[in-house]
Amino acid sequence: METQKERNRKIIRAVIEKAQRDCPGSLALVGVNGSFATGQAHARSDLDLLIVVNDGAGDCLAAAFVQKDMQAAHDLYCMSWDRLRQMARYENPHIAKLMDARIVWSAGKEADDTLGEIRAEARTRLSSPFGAEDFEKAKKYLSEAEHCFAMAYSADSLSNVRRWSTGMISSVEDGLTMLNKRYYRLGVKARYEELEALERKPDNLCALIEEVAAARDTEAVRKASAELLKAVTAVFRKTGESFAAPKMAPDPEDLAGTWEEMYSNWRGKMHLAAETGDRHLALESLESFGWMLTEEVGGEYRIGEYDIMAVYDPDDLRKTEAGFDALLCRYREECRSAGVKLREYEDTDAFVRDYLRAPDAGSDQ
C-alpha cells in the first residue's frame, strides 16, 4: 500500500494537471494545510489543501471523494482571492488556512506576492493592541452562545439539548479565542491545548466544557452549560470594563425632564397593575422604567445603582407599587441634588401660567 506521503503527492499533482488541462491560468496557488502541516496527521487523516483560484473557471478543481484503501476521505475545495482577503479581516478565528498553509505550488511571483500582502494584512491586525473594535467582534460570539443556551433550555429532547449546547461550546471557544486575538492553529483535535494557552479565559475553562460533554441527561447538560456560560460571561464583563466610557457627573440640563418622563410613562401603569392584580403590566412597566433609568440615563451619567426588579413581588403588587414609588422618589432626589429644576404643579392652571410665561420672565417653580 502506498504511503500517505505518496498519496498526497499524487493528489496535488492531479490538481495541477487538471488545472493546466481544463482551466489554464485559473490556478494560482496550492498549499498544504491542516494535520499534515501541523504534524498531527494520523492513519486516516485527509489531505487538507489550500487551492487558490483566480476566477470561477477554477472551481472545476473542487472535488470530494472517499478513498477506501486508506479509509480516508478528502474534500478539495477552492478559494478565491476575495475570500482570502475576507479572512484577513479577522472576523473569526478560523484563518489557519490563510496564515499557515505550506505552499507547494505557485503560478509565479504575482501569486506569491499577493498571498504575502494578504498575510501581512492579517498579521498586522493580529499584532495590533487589543481594542474596542476587537472586543465588539468577540462579543458577537458571546451573543451566539447566549442564543444557543436559550435554545438548549427550550429544546424538547436530550438530542436537541445536546445539539444546542454543543453549538454554545463552539461559540464560546470562538469568542474567547477572538477575545485573546488568536486564531486556531492546530485544529479541533488539539482544541483544549489551544484554549489552555489563552490569557483571557475562565481558569477552569476546559473542565467546564468537559462537564457539558460528560453530562448524561437533559438537566445535567443544561446545568453544565449554564455554569460554562456564566464563567465565560464574567470574563467578557471584566474585559469590557476597560473599554467602557467613564460615566459623567450630570449637569442639570442632562437630567432635565427625565424624572417627569418616568413618572408620566410608568407611575400610572404601576398603580393600575396593583389595583387590578395585573402581573404582566407590572413586570413590563418595571422593565421599561429600569431600561430608561439604568441604561439610557445611568449608562451615561453617574446616578447611583438601581436594582429595579428587586421590588417585584408577584404575590403582593401593592408592595411592588410601593417599591416602584420609592425608586422614583429616590431618582427625584438625585435630580434635585444635581440642580435639576423639576416641573411639578399643583394644578393645570399653574402649569398653563408657567408654560405661557415669557422666556425672560422667570418661573413660579
C-alpha positions in Angstrom: 0.0 0.0 0.0 1.2 3.5 -0.8 2.2 5.8 2.0 0.3 8.9 2.9 3.2 11.0 1.6 2.9 9.3 -1.8 -0.9 9.6 -1.8 -0.7 13.3 -1.1 1.8 13.9 -3.9 -0.5 12.1 -6.3 -3.5 14.3 -5.3 -1.5 17.5 -5.6 -0.1 16.6 -9.0 -3.6 15.7 -10.2 -4.9 19.1 -9.1 -2.1 20.9 -11.0 -2.5 18.6 -14.1 -6.3 19.2 -14.2 -5.8 22.9 -13.9 -3.4 23.0 -16.8 -5.7 21.0 -18.9 -9.2 22.2 -18.0 -8.8 25.8 -16.8 -5.4 27.1 -17.8 -4.4 30.3 -16.0 -7.0 29.8 -13.2 -4.9 28.0 -10.6 -2.8 30.5 -8.5 -1.5 28.5 -5.5 -1.7 25.1 -3.9 -0.8 24.8 -0.2 -0.9 22.0 2.4 -2.9 22.9 5.5 -4.3 21.0 8.4 -2.8 18.0 10.1 -0.1 17.4 7.5 1.1 21.0 8.0 0.9 20.9 11.8 2.4 17.4 12.3 -0.8 16.0 13.8 -1.6 13.6 11.0 -2.9 10.1 11.9 -3.5 6.9 9.9 -6.9 8.2 8.5 -6.0 11.9 8.1 -7.3 13.6 5.0 -5.3 15.9 2.8 -6.3 19.5 3.5 -5.3 21.7 0.7 -5.4 25.5 0.1 -6.4 25.8 -3.6 -6.4 29.4 -4.6 -8.0 30.2 -8.0 -8.1 33.4 -10.0 -11.5 33.0 -11.5 -14.7 31.0 -11.5 -13.3 28.6 -14.1 -11.0 27.2 -11.4 -13.9 25.9 -9.4 -13.8 22.7 -11.5 -10.8 21.7 -9.4 -13.0 21.1 -6.4 -13.8 17.5 -5.5 -14.9 15.4 -2.6 -14.2 11.6 -2.5 -13.7 8.6 -0.3 -10.6 6.6 -0.5 -11.4 3.0 0.5 -7.9 1.5 0.7 -6.7 4.0 3.3 -10.1 4.5 4.9 -9.9 8.2 4.4 -12.0 10.9 2.7 -10.9 14.1 1.1 -12.7 17.4 0.4 -10.8 19.5 -2.1 -12.4 23.0 -2.4 -11.2 26.2 -4.0 -10.8 29.6 -2.5 -10.8 33.0 -4.3 -8.5 35.9 -3.6 -11.5 37.8 -2.3 -12.3 35.0 0.2 -8.7 35.2 1.4 -8.9 39.0 1.8 -12.1 38.5 3.8 -10.3 36.0 6.1 -7.5 38.6 6.6 -10.0 41.0 8.1 -10.1 38.5 11.1 -13.8 38.3 11.7 -13.4 34.7 13.1 -10.6 32.6 14.5 -10.7 30.0 11.6 -8.0 31.5 9.4 -5.2 29.0 9.7 -5.7 28.0 6.0 -4.7 31.6 5.1 -1.9 32.1 7.7 -0.2 28.7 7.9 -0.7 26.7 4.7 2.7 25.5 3.3 2.8 26.5 -0.3 3.8 23.6 -2.6 3.0 25.0 -6.0 2.7 28.6 -7.3 1.7 30.1 -10.6 4.5 32.6 -10.2 5.8 35.7 -8.4 2.5 37.6 -8.7 0.6 35.0 -6.8 3.3 34.7 -4.2 3.4 38.4 -3.7 -0.4 38.7 -3.5 -0.6 36.0 -0.8 2.3 37.7 1.1 0.4 41.0 1.1 -2.8 39.4 2.3 -1.0 37.5 5.1 0.8 40.7 6.1 -2.5 42.5 6.4 -3.8 39.7 8.7 -0.6 39.7 10.8 -0.9 43.5 11.2 -4.4 43.1 12.6 -3.4 40.2 14.9 -0.3 42.0 16.3 -2.0 45.4 17.0 -3.1 46.1 20.6 -6.5 44.6 21.6 -9.0 47.4 21.3 -12.7 48.2 21.4 -13.3 47.0 17.9 -11.7 43.7 18.7 -13.9 43.4 21.8 -17.0 44.0 19.7 -16.0 41.3 17.3 -15.6 38.8 20.2 -18.9 39.8 21.8 -20.8 38.6 18.7 -19.7 35.1 19.5 -20.9 35.6 23.1 -24.3 36.6 21.8 -24.4 33.5 19.6 -23.5 31.4 22.7 -26.3 33.0 24.6 -28.8 32.2 21.8 -27.7 28.6 21.8 -28.0 28.4 25.5 -31.6 29.7 25.3 -32.4 27.2 22.6 -30.9 24.4 24.8 -33.3 25.3 27.6 -36.3 25.4 25.3 -35.4 22.2 23.4 -37.8 19.2 23.8 -35.4 16.3 23.8 -32.0 15.3 25.1 -30.7 15.1 21.5 -31.7 18.7 20.7 -30.5 20.0 24.1 -27.1 18.5 23.3 -27.1 19.9 19.8 -27.7 23.5 21.0 -25.3 23.1 24.0 -22.6 21.9 21.6 -23.3 25.0 19.4 -22.9 27.1 22.6 -19.5 25.5 23.3 -18.3 26.3 19.7 -19.4 29.9 20.1 -17.7 30.2 23.5 -14.5 28.8 22.2 -14.5 31.1 19.1 -15.4 34.1 21.3 -12.7 33.6 23.8 -10.1 33.0 21.0 -11.2 36.3 19.5 -11.1 37.9 22.9 -7.4 37.0 23.0 -6.7 38.0 19.4 -5.6 34.5 18.4 -6.7 32.0 15.8 -6.8 28.2 15.8 -3.5 26.8 14.5 -3.9 23.1 15.4 -7.4 22.1 14.7 -10.2 20.7 16.8 -8.2 17.6 18.0 -5.9 20.0 19.9 -8.6 22.5 20.9 -8.1 22.1 24.7 -4.4 22.7 24.2 -5.0 26.0 22.4 -7.7 27.1 24.9 -5.5 26.5 27.8 -2.9 28.8 26.3 -5.4 31.7 26.3 -4.8 34.5 28.8 -8.4 35.9 28.9 -10.5 32.9 29.9 -12.1 31.2 32.9 -9.4 29.4 34.9 -11.3 26.1 34.6 -12.5 26.5 31.1 -11.7 23.1 29.7 -13.1 21.4 32.8 -16.3 23.3 32.3 -16.5 22.3 28.7 -15.8 18.7 29.7 -18.7 18.8 32.2 -21.1 19.6 29.3 -19.6 16.8 27.2 -19.9 14.3 30.1 -23.5 15.2 31.1 -25.8 12.2 30.8 -29.3 13.7 30.9 -31.2 16.9 29.9 -31.0 18.7 33.2 -27.3 17.8 33.6 -26.5 19.2 30.2 -28.4 22.4 30.9 -26.8 22.9 34.3 -23.3 22.3 33.0 -24.0 24.7 30.0 -25.2 27.4 32.4 -22.0 27.1 34.5 -19.9 27.4 31.4 -21.7 30.4 30.0 -21.7 32.1 33.4 -18.0 31.8 33.7 -17.3 33.0 30.2 -19.7 35.9 30.6 -17.8 37.0 33.7 -14.5 37.1 31.6 -16.2 39.2 28.9 -17.7 41.6 31.5 -14.3 42.1 33.2 -12.6 42.7 29.8 -15.3 45.1 28.7 -14.8 47.3 31.7 -11.6 48.7 30.3 -13.5 49.8 27.2 -16.5 51.3 28.8 -16.6 55.1 28.6 -16.4 56.7 32.1 -19.7 57.9 33.3 -20.0 61.7 33.6 -21.3 63.7 36.6 -24.6 65.1 35.2 -25.3 68.8 34.7 -28.8 69.9 35.4 -29.7 70.0 31.7 -28.5 66.4 31.2 -31.3 65.1 33.6 -33.9 67.7 32.9 -37.2 66.2 32.1 -36.2 62.6 32.8 -37.9 62.3 36.1 -41.1 63.7 34.7 -40.9 61.4 31.8 -40.5 58.3 34.0 -43.4 59.5 36.2 -45.6 60.0 33.1 -44.8 56.7 31.4 -44.9 54.3 34.3 -46.4 55.5 37.6 -50.0 55.3 36.4 -49.4 51.9 34.9 -47.8 50.6 38.2 -50.7 51.8 40.2 -53.2 50.3 37.8 -51.3 47.0 37.9 -51.6 47.0 41.7 -55.3 47.8 41.7 -56.2 45.1 39.1 -53.6 42.4 40.1 -52.1 42.6 36.6 -48.6 41.0 37.0 -47.8 41.3 33.3 -48.4 45.1 33.3 -46.3 45.4 36.5 -43.4 43.5 35.0 -43.5 45.3 31.7 -43.6 48.6 33.4 -40.8 47.8 35.7 -38.6 46.6 32.8 -39.2 49.7 30.7 -38.7 52.0 33.7 -35.5 50.1 34.5 -34.2 50.4 31.0 -34.5 54.2 30.9 -33.2 54.6 34.4 -30.2 52.2 34.3 -29.3 52.2 30.6 -30.4 55.4 28.9 -29.6 57.7 31.9 -27.5 55.5 34.1 -25.4 54.2 31.2 -24.0 57.7 30.6 -24.3 59.6 33.9 -23.4 58.8 37.5 -26.7 58.4 39.2 -26.1 55.5 41.6 -27.1 51.9 41.3 -30.8 50.8 41.0 -31.9 47.2 41.3 -35.3 47.6 39.7 -36.6 44.0 39.7 -35.8 43.6 43.4 -39.0 45.5 44.2 -41.2 43.0 42.3 -43.4 40.7 44.4 -45.8 38.6 42.3 -47.9 37.9 45.4 -48.1 41.5 46.5 -48.4 44.1 43.7 -49.2 46.8 46.3 -45.8 46.1 47.8 -44.4 46.2 44.2 -46.1 49.6 43.7 -44.6 51.0 46.8 -41.2 49.8 45.8 -41.5 51.5 42.4 -42.6 54.7 44.1 -39.6 54.6 46.4 -37.3 54.2 43.4 -38.9 57.0 41.5 -38.7 59.2 44.7 -35.0 58.4 45.1 -34.3 59.4 41.5 -36.3 62.6 42.0 -33.9 63.5 44.9 -30.9 62.7 42.7 -32.2 65.1 40.1 -32.8 67.8 42.7 -29.3 67.2 44.1 -27.9 67.7 40.6 -29.6 71.1 40.4 -32.4 70.0 38.1 -35.4 72.3 38.0 -38.3 69.8 38.4 -41.6 70.6 36.7 -44.3 70.0 39.3 -47.5 72.0 39.5 -50.4 72.0 41.9 -53.0 72.0 39.1 -53.4 72.7 35.4 -53.8 76.4 35.8 -50.4 76.6 37.5 -48.8 74.7 34.6 -50.5 76.9 32.0 -49.4 80.1 33.7 -45.8 78.9 33.8 -45.9 77.4 30.3 -47.2 80.7 28.7 -44.9 82.9 30.7 -42.4 84.9 28.6 -39.0 83.2 28.4 -37.3 86.0 30.3 -39.9 86.4 32.9 -38.8 83.7 35.3 -40.9 81.0 36.8 -43.0 80.2 39.8 -41.2 76.9 40.3 
